[in-house]
Amino acid sequence: MAILGYRKLLLISFLFLMPLSLHASRLKDIANFKGVRSNQLIGYGLVVGLDGTGDSTSSDIMKRSLGETLAKMGLGADSTRFQIKNVASVMVTSELPPFSKSGSTIDVMVSSIGDAKSLQGGTLLMTPLKAANQEVYAVGQGPISVGGYTAEAPAGGSSITKNHQTVGKISNGAIVEKEIDFALDGKKTIDLSFNQPDFTTAVRAADIIDKFLGGKFAEAPDSGSVHIKVPEKYESKIATLIANIETLEVQPDIAARVVMNERTGTIVMGENVRISTVAVSHGNLSIQIDQTYEVSQPNALAKGETKVIPQTDFQVTDEKERKLVLVPEGVNIGDVVRALNAIGVEPRDLISVLQAIKAAGALQGELVLI
């Protein structure tokens, strides 16, 4: 099983490395243009039509909100006397894509903030969605889909639930009411921002853009961006310029890094990870403890008591043939995996081995625990 696990680990490592070695990435996949981004929206609303699974009658925020909603519709009511369990108070969130136009629709997520049991079958009432500047950019409303179900016996007790019942989605559930004021045409400069800042990648991107535009138009002021002067012929066609630039391919440079998850035993190593000359020894010590119980029964004429006596059996297995492997300087990830596989290191043990190699100063790269 250990050998099979390492074959899988080696295969996964090579699969991660092959695309990086053979293909470059489009700029649109590793960067974005400054100002061209989504904006988060949020709002507070009410969900009605629930089958007794809404907020409890002790929820003051739901009662107050329902009373205000009915008052706006001309139906005055004393909210303190509400005894309704078919209504739930919720937070509504969404993202407004760049250049969204009035009348277009976007998806919304609806999440309970009270003690509702389920939003299944509910309908979100008209809810204004605001951005960080507190202006309304969209309005959401519609039936909620929770993608599951919940069922409970009429008398209580047994119940069955599939998926999370207090969070739902409304596809195309909000209509954009206001557009983001952002225009491209007439700009003299545009900026490219990288998802993973890196000086080498930024300089490479600037060189490729200059080569495409046929002059010195791009420069990398730092590791996270490229500043581009718009050529005169593109001043009225910025969208065309962006479309041409984002399809350019660049070979991104990746820092030497080992990412490890101790909970799952998952390990991902980049192709630039190197190890200095180091000797690695790994041995296993297994201790197994079995406990059984025997009943001590005295003779019929003896003056004794019946007792339960525990019997404990210890079994210790120590790997006698410990192997010492010498890992030479400058080896790549494939060599490291094969060397550790040779001494029978399992994925979870590999985490401890790599931490020890890093502590010895032999691992040339960053060790990240998640």
C-alpha positions as a Python dict, from the first residue, in 0.01 Angstrom:
ca = {
    (1, 'M'): (0, 0, 0),
    (2, 'A'): (288, 238, 74),
    (3, 'I'): (442, 177, -270),
    (4, 'L'): (106, 226, -442),
    (5, 'G'): (52, 552, -250),
    (6, 'Y'): (386, 688, -360),
    (7, 'R'): (328, 589, -719),
    (8, 'K'): (13, 797, -706),
    (9, 'L'): (199, 1085, -541),
    (10, 'L'): (473, 1069, -805),
    (11, 'L'): (217, 1061, -1086),
    (12, 'I'): (28, 1358, -942),
    (13, 'S'): (352, 1552, -904),
    (14, 'F'): (445, 1493, -1269),
    (15, 'L'): (95, 1584, -1385),
    (16, 'F'): (129, 1918, -1204),
    (17, 'L'): (469, 1979, -1359),
    (18, 'M'): (397, 1883, -1721),
    (19, 'P'): (167, 2178, -1804),
    (20, 'L'): (410, 2421, -1642),
    (21, 'S'): (703, 2288, -1844),
    (22, 'L'): (531, 2254, -2182),
    (23, 'H'): (278, 2537, -2200),
    (24, 'A'): (263, 2904, -2115),
    (25, 'S'): (-43, 3068, -1962),
    (26, 'R'): (-264, 3335, -2109),
    (27, 'L'): (-246, 3669, -1931),
    (28, 'K'): (-624, 3659, -1875),
    (29, 'D'): (-579, 3343, -1666),
    (30, 'I'): (-312, 3481, -1432),
    (31, 'A'): (-397, 3852, -1418),
    (32, 'N'): (-677, 4105, -1455),
    (33, 'F'): (-704, 4466, -1563),
    (34, 'K'): (-736, 4726, -1291),
    (35, 'G'): (-1094, 4850, -1255),
    (36, 'V'): (-1243, 4556, -1444),
    (37, 'R'): (-1378, 4353, -1152),
    (38, 'S'): (-1693, 4236, -979),
    (39, 'N'): (-1853, 4426, -690),
    (40, 'Q'): (-2013, 4260, -391),
    (41, 'L'): (-2372, 4339, -298),
    (42, 'I'): (-2563, 4268, 22),
    (43, 'G'): (-2914, 4321, 154),
    (44, 'Y'): (-3155, 4220, 430),
    (45, 'G'): (-3486, 4060, 343),
    (46, 'L'): (-3768, 3826, 438),
    (47, 'V'): (-3855, 3481, 309),
    (48, 'V'): (-4224, 3387, 321),
    (49, 'G'): (-4424, 3076, 239),
    (50, 'L'): (-4232, 2835, 462),
    (51, 'D'): (-4407, 2527, 598),
    (52, 'G'): (-4367, 2608, 965),
    (53, 'T'): (-3987, 2603, 940),
    (54, 'G'): (-3930, 2978, 971),
    (55, 'D'): (-3801, 3182, 1264),
    (56, 'S'): (-3953, 3112, 1604),
    (57, 'T'): (-4213, 3344, 1750),
    (58, 'S'): (-3946, 3486, 1981),
    (59, 'S'): (-3753, 3642, 1689),
    (60, 'D'): (-3795, 4017, 1741),
    (61, 'I'): (-3605, 4115, 1426),
    (62, 'M'): (-3839, 3909, 1207),
    (63, 'K'): (-4150, 4053, 1373),
    (64, 'R'): (-4028, 4411, 1338),
    (65, 'S'): (-3925, 4360, 975),
    (66, 'L'): (-4256, 4199, 883),
    (67, 'G'): (-4447, 4480, 1051),
    (68, 'E'): (-4250, 4744, 856),
    (69, 'T'): (-4306, 4556, 530),
    (70, 'L'): (-4681, 4535, 586),
    (71, 'A'): (-4693, 4903, 686),
    (72, 'K'): (-4529, 5005, 355),
    (73, 'M'): (-4806, 4815, 176),
    (74, 'G'): (-5072, 5004, 369),
    (75, 'L'): (-5152, 4717, 607),
    (76, 'G'): (-5093, 4843, 958),
    (77, 'A'): (-5035, 4570, 1215),
    (78, 'D'): (-4901, 4530, 1567),
    (79, 'S'): (-4578, 4337, 1516),
    (80, 'T'): (-4561, 4236, 1884),
    (81, 'R'): (-4866, 4014, 1836),
    (82, 'F'): (-4730, 3818, 1540),
    (83, 'Q'): (-4730, 3440, 1588),
    (84, 'I'): (-4597, 3340, 1246),
    (85, 'K'): (-4355, 3054, 1175),
    (86, 'N'): (-4378, 3070, 797),
    (87, 'V'): (-4144, 3371, 772),
    (88, 'A'): (-3764, 3387, 808),
    (89, 'S'): (-3523, 3679, 823),
    (90, 'V'): (-3232, 3640, 580),
    (91, 'M'): (-2924, 3809, 440),
    (92, 'V'): (-2906, 3825, 61),
    (93, 'T'): (-2569, 3842, -114),
    (94, 'S'): (-2462, 3867, -476),
    (95, 'E'): (-2185, 3985, -707),
    (96, 'L'): (-2231, 4252, -971),
    (97, 'P'): (-2013, 4160, -1272),
    (98, 'P'): (-1813, 4437, -1441),
    (99, 'F'): (-2000, 4638, -1704),
    (100, 'S'): (-2339, 4495, -1602),
    (101, 'K'): (-2620, 4688, -1768),
    (102, 'S'): (-2954, 4796, -1622),
    (103, 'G'): (-3213, 4526, -1673),
    (104, 'S'): (-2967, 4235, -1674),
    (105, 'T'): (-3009, 3964, -1410),
    (106, 'I'): (-2765, 3813, -1160),
    (107, 'D'): (-2778, 3519, -916),
    (108, 'V'): (-2833, 3573, -544),
    (109, 'M'): (-2760, 3366, -233),
    (110, 'V'): (-3006, 3369, 56),
    (111, 'S'): (-2886, 3280, 409),
    (112, 'S'): (-3091, 3259, 727),
    (113, 'I'): (-2981, 3481, 1017),
    (114, 'G'): (-3247, 3366, 1264),
    (115, 'D'): (-3337, 3025, 1401),
    (116, 'A'): (-3527, 2902, 1097),
    (117, 'K'): (-3503, 2526, 1038),
    (118, 'S'): (-3532, 2537, 659),
    (119, 'L'): (-3584, 2778, 368),
    (120, 'Q'): (-3728, 2501, 150),
    (121, 'G'): (-4027, 2618, -54),
    (122, 'G'): (-3984, 2982, 51),
    (123, 'T'): (-4003, 3298, -160),
    (124, 'L'): (-3778, 3599, -110),
    (125, 'L'): (-3965, 3928, -94),
    (126, 'M'): (-3833, 4231, -284),
    (127, 'T'): (-3491, 4306, -134),
    (128, 'P'): (-3267, 4603, -227),
    (129, 'L'): (-2901, 4501, -269),
    (130, 'K'): (-2641, 4763, -177),
    (131, 'A'): (-2270, 4800, -246),
    (132, 'A'): (-2007, 4927, 0),
    (133, 'N'): (-2106, 5287, -80),
    (134, 'Q'): (-2459, 5210, 48),
    (135, 'E'): (-2618, 5268, -293),
    (136, 'V'): (-2871, 5022, -434),
    (137, 'Y'): (-2746, 4851, -751),
    (138, 'A'): (-2988, 4558, -777),
    (139, 'V'): (-3318, 4427, -639),
    (140, 'G'): (-3373, 4059, -561),
    (141, 'Q'): (-3692, 3857, -541),
    (142, 'G'): (-3816, 3508, -624),
    (143, 'P'): (-3852, 3143, -517),
    (144, 'I'): (-3556, 2987, -337),
    (145, 'S'): (-3389, 2659, -432),
    (146, 'V'): (-3205, 2482, -149),
    (147, 'G'): (-3102, 2181, -358),
    (148, 'G'): (-3219, 1928, -101),
    (149, 'Y'): (-3498, 1843, 137),
    (150, 'T'): (-3587, 1779, 499),
    (151, 'A'): (-3858, 1549, 634),
    (152, 'E'): (-3968, 1484, 991),
    (153, 'A'): (-4221, 1253, 1150),
    (154, 'P'): (-4548, 1436, 1241),
    (155, 'A'): (-4507, 1350, 1609),
    (156, 'G'): (-4140, 1449, 1607),
    (157, 'G'): (-3846, 1222, 1662),
    (158, 'S'): (-3715, 1068, 1340),
    (159, 'S'): (-3609, 1304, 1062),
    (160, 'I'): (-3399, 1304, 746),
    (161, 'T'): (-3215, 1596, 587),
    (162, 'K'): (-3024, 1630, 262),
    (163, 'N'): (-2790, 1928, 205),
    (164, 'H'): (-2788, 2251, 403),
    (165, 'Q'): (-3143, 2378, 446),
    (166, 'T'): (-3084, 2733, 573),
    (167, 'V'): (-2896, 2857, 265),
    (168, 'G'): (-3051, 2875, -81),
    (169, 'K'): (-2997, 3023, -424),
    (170, 'I'): (-3213, 3212, -671),
    (171, 'S'): (-3083, 3184, -1027),
    (172, 'N'): (-3118, 3519, -1206),
    (173, 'G'): (-3297, 3632, -893),
    (174, 'A'): (-3192, 3999, -897),
    (175, 'I'): (-3238, 4267, -1159),
    (176, 'V'): (-2961, 4525, -1202),
    (177, 'E'): (-3104, 4872, -1141),
    (178, 'K'): (-2787, 5083, -1157),
    (179, 'E'): (-2468, 5054, -1358),
    (180, 'I'): (-2114, 5103, -1230),
    (181, 'D'): (-1975, 5428, -1367),
    (182, 'F'): (-1660, 5306, -1541),
    (183, 'A'): (-1557, 5383, -1899),
    (184, 'L'): (-1262, 5247, -2095),
    (185, 'D'): (-1247, 5464, -2404),
    (186, 'G'): (-1026, 5771, -2371),
    (187, 'K'): (-789, 5616, -2120),
    (188, 'K'): (-421, 5692, -2174),
    (189, 'T'): (-294, 5406, -1958),
    (190, 'I'): (-416, 5071, -1833),
    (191, 'D'): (-277, 4850, -1558),
    (192, 'L'): (-248, 4474, -1545),
    (193, 'S'): (-262, 4319, -1195),
    (194, 'F'): (-135, 3965, -1130),
    (195, 'N'): (-319, 3715, -911),
    (196, 'Q'): (15, 3588, -775),
    (197, 'P'): (272, 3871, -765),
    (198, 'D'): (614, 3774, -899),
    (199, 'F'): (890, 3998, -1040),
    (200, 'T'): (1004, 3749, -1301),
    (201, 'T'): (652, 3695, -1434),
    (202, 'A'): (581, 4070, -1443),
    (203, 'V'): (899, 4146, -1640),
    (204, 'R'): (828, 3863, -1884),
    (205, 'A'): (475, 3994, -1938),
    (206, 'A'): (600, 4348, -2004),
    (207, 'D'): (848, 4219, -2263),
    (208, 'I'): (581, 4016, -2442),
    (209, 'I'): (341, 4312, -2449),
    (210, 'D'): (612, 4539, -2591),
    (211, 'K'): (688, 4283, -2858),
    (212, 'F'): (319, 4265, -2954),
    (213, 'L'): (272, 4644, -2965),
    (214, 'G'): (600, 4698, -3150),
    (215, 'G'): (755, 4948, -2910),
    (216, 'K'): (827, 5041, -2551),
    (217, 'F'): (476, 5070, -2403),
    (218, 'A'): (483, 4840, -2099),
    (219, 'E'): (687, 4840, -1779),
    (220, 'A'): (673, 4646, -1453),
    (221, 'P'): (691, 4895, -1162),
    (222, 'D'): (662, 4614, -907),
    (223, 'S'): (599, 4241, -878),
    (224, 'G'): (221, 4267, -893),
    (225, 'S'): (145, 4482, -1195),
    (226, 'V'): (238, 4596, -1544),
    (227, 'H'): (177, 4957, -1646),
    (228, 'I'): (79, 4992, -2014),
    (229, 'K'): (68, 5314, -2217),
    (230, 'V'): (-214, 5300, -2469),
    (231, 'P'): (-86, 5342, -2829),
    (232, 'E'): (-253, 5621, -3022),
    (233, 'K'): (-429, 5383, -3259),
    (234, 'Y'): (-601, 5210, -2966),
    (235, 'E'): (-722, 5518, -2774),
    (236, 'S'): (-1075, 5478, -2907),
    (237, 'K'): (-1058, 5098, -2903),
    (238, 'I'): (-947, 5011, -2551),
    (239, 'A'): (-1164, 4700, -2543),
    (240, 'T'): (-986, 4569, -2854),
    (241, 'L'): (-646, 4639, -2696),
    (242, 'I'): (-742, 4452, -2378),
    (243, 'A'): (-877, 4159, -2581),
    (244, 'N'): (-549, 4134, -2772),
    (245, 'I'): (-329, 4165, -2463),
    (246, 'E'): (-515, 3913, -2246),
    (247, 'T'): (-467, 3639, -2506),
    (248, 'L'): (-88, 3681, -2504),
    (249, 'E'): (93, 3387, -2344),
    (250, 'V'): (361, 3414, -2077),
    (251, 'Q'): (554, 3153, -1882),
    (252, 'P'): (477, 3230, -1514),
    (253, 'D'): (759, 3175, -1268),
    (254, 'I'): (669, 2982, -954),
    (255, 'A'): (844, 3002, -619),
    (256, 'A'): (987, 2681, -474),
    (257, 'R'): (717, 2572, -232),
    (258, 'V'): (594, 2257, -59),
    (259, 'V'): (231, 2267, 60),
    (260, 'M'): (123, 2006, 314),
    (261, 'N'): (-209, 1925, 478),
    (262, 'E'): (-154, 1726, 797),
    (263, 'R'): (-525, 1641, 834),
    (264, 'T'): (-552, 1461, 500),
    (265, 'G'): (-189, 1372, 434),
    (266, 'T'): (-194, 1567, 106),
    (267, 'I'): (141, 1697, -20),
    (268, 'V'): (200, 1915, -328),
    (269, 'M'): (555, 2011, -429),
    (270, 'G'): (651, 2260, -698),
    (271, 'E'): (902, 2175, -970),
    (272, 'N'): (1160, 2425, -838),
    (273, 'V'): (1199, 2256, -499),
    (274, 'R'): (1558, 2144, -446),
    (275, 'I'): (1731, 1963, -161),
    (276, 'S'): (2092, 1993, -50),
    (277, 'T'): (2294, 1681, 26),
    (278, 'V'): (2131, 1509, 323),
    (279, 'A'): (2102, 1160, 471),
    (280, 'V'): (1753, 1040, 565),
    (281, 'S'): (1674, 748, 795),
    (282, 'H'): (1321, 634, 863),
    (283, 'G'): (1201, 351, 1087),
    (284, 'N'): (863, 246, 1224),
    (285, 'L'): (775, 137, 1576),
    (286, 'S'): (433, -27, 1613),
    (287, 'I'): (275, -98, 1952),
    (288, 'Q'): (-46, -305, 1972),
    (289, 'I'): (-238, -345, 2298),
    (290, 'D'): (-518, -602, 2330),
    (291, 'Q'): (-725, -628, 2645),
    (292, 'T'): (-962, -915, 2731),
    (293, 'Y'): (-1165, -993, 3040),
    (294, 'E'): (-1184, -1326, 3229),
    (295, 'V'): (-1429, -1421, 3502),
    (296, 'S'): (-1279, -1570, 3820),
    (297, 'Q'): (-1533, -1806, 3974),
    (298, 'P'): (-1449, -1961, 4319),
    (299, 'N'): (-1533, -2321, 4412),
    (300, 'A'): (-1879, -2391, 4544),
    (301, 'L'): (-1756, -2445, 4901),
    (302, 'A'): (-1493, -2168, 4896),
    (303, 'K'): (-1555, -1838, 5064),
    (304, 'G'): (-1472, -1615, 4772),
    (305, 'E'): (-1627, -1365, 4532),
    (306, 'T'): (-1680, -1379, 4160),
    (307, 'K'): (-1457, -1117, 3996),
    (308, 'V'): (-1382, -993, 3644),
    (309, 'I'): (-1005, -987, 3585),
    (310, 'P'): (-865, -792, 3285),
    (311, 'Q'): (-592, -963, 3082),
    (312, 'T'): (-368, -727, 2881),
    (313, 'D'): (-145, -844, 2597),
    (314, 'F'): (130, -617, 2460),
    (315, 'Q'): (280, -669, 2117),
    (316, 'V'): (566, -443, 2001),
    (317, 'T'): (697, -454, 1646),
    (318, 'D'): (1012, -259, 1564),
    (319, 'E'): (1142, -236, 1209),
    (320, 'K'): (1489, -384, 1238),
    (321, 'E'): (1616, -310, 890),
    (322, 'R'): (1619, 67, 893),
    (323, 'K'): (1744, 214, 571),
    (324, 'L'): (1969, 515, 536),
    (325, 'V'): (1933, 695, 203),
    (326, 'L'): (2168, 966, 81),
    (327, 'V'): (1988, 1238, -117),
    (328, 'P'): (2243, 1429, -329),
    (329, 'E'): (2238, 1806, -373),
    (330, 'G'): (2022, 1963, -644),
    (331, 'V'): (1781, 1675, -701),
    (332, 'N'): (1433, 1751, -832),
    (333, 'I'): (1095, 1645, -698),
    (334, 'G'): (1097, 1312, -881),
    (335, 'D'): (1428, 1212, -728),
    (336, 'V'): (1310, 1312, -381),
    (337, 'V'): (991, 1107, -408),
    (338, 'R'): (1176, 801, -536),
    (339, 'A'): (1440, 826, -264),
    (340, 'L'): (1185, 854, 17),
    (341, 'N'): (976, 580, -141),
    (342, 'A'): (1282, 354, -126),
    (343, 'I'): (1287, 370, 255),
    (344, 'G'): (914, 302, 283),
    (345, 'V'): (793, 649, 380),
    (346, 'E'): (415, 679, 365),
    (347, 'P'): (241, 1008, 271),
    (348, 'R'): (168, 1110, 631),
    (349, 'D'): (523, 1021, 740),
    (350, 'L'): (658, 1226, 451),
    (351, 'I'): (530, 1540, 622),
    (352, 'S'): (751, 1473, 925),
    (353, 'V'): (1047, 1385, 703),
    (354, 'L'): (1016, 1709, 503),
    (355, 'Q'): (984, 1913, 823),
    (356, 'A'): (1302, 1752, 952),
    (357, 'I'): (1484, 1820, 624),
    (358, 'K'): (1370, 2184, 640),
    (359, 'A'): (1486, 2212, 1002),
    (360, 'A'): (1825, 2078, 893),
    (361, 'G'): (1848, 2361, 638),
    (362, 'A'): (1860, 2121, 343),
    (363, 'L'): (1522, 2205, 184),
    (364, 'Q'): (1562, 2491, -66),
    (365, 'G'): (1207, 2620, -70),
    (366, 'E'): (918, 2736, 142),
    (367, 'L'): (734, 2484, 360),
    (368, 'V'): (363, 2569, 397),
    (369, 'L'): (124, 2390, 633),
    (370, 'I'): (-249, 2427, 569),
}
